[in-house]
Amino acid sequence: MPRTLIRRRHRNIQCSDNPRSPLCPLWLLILIVGTIVGLSMGRAQSMGLYLPPVTKALDIGREPFGLAMALAQLMMGLGAPLSGGLIDKFGAGRIVVVCVLRDHRRALPHVRGHSPTTC
């Protein structure tokens, strides 16, 4: 096929012809962004599942648990620009490695059966 026919074929599929078409870049962008937000917010939205066992184990009410979850979300929101700046400066790979090592160091005493204060 000549190159002009290929261009013409792709040019015929436009958002102005059928804005609800799945090939429309705007709908594709909305779908992708919605999927990313849904996956990232899943962790925050599922914290309520932990409410009964945590409050029962710690013998606290739902208010302190809710406050702790709200503060955690606030800190994640405030830390996001800092994380983004570090990723821009040092690269995503290095930051991921540092975070994994940091979390591994924090979790290691719990895996061994010790509390973090007795390490």
Secondary structure, 3 states (H helix, E strand, C coil): CCHHHHHHHHHCCCCCCCCCCCCCHHHHHHHHHHHHHHHHHHHHHCHHHHHHHHHHHHCCCHHHHHHHHHHHHHHHHHHHHHHHHHHHHHCHHHHHHHHHHHHHHHHHHHHHCCCHHHC
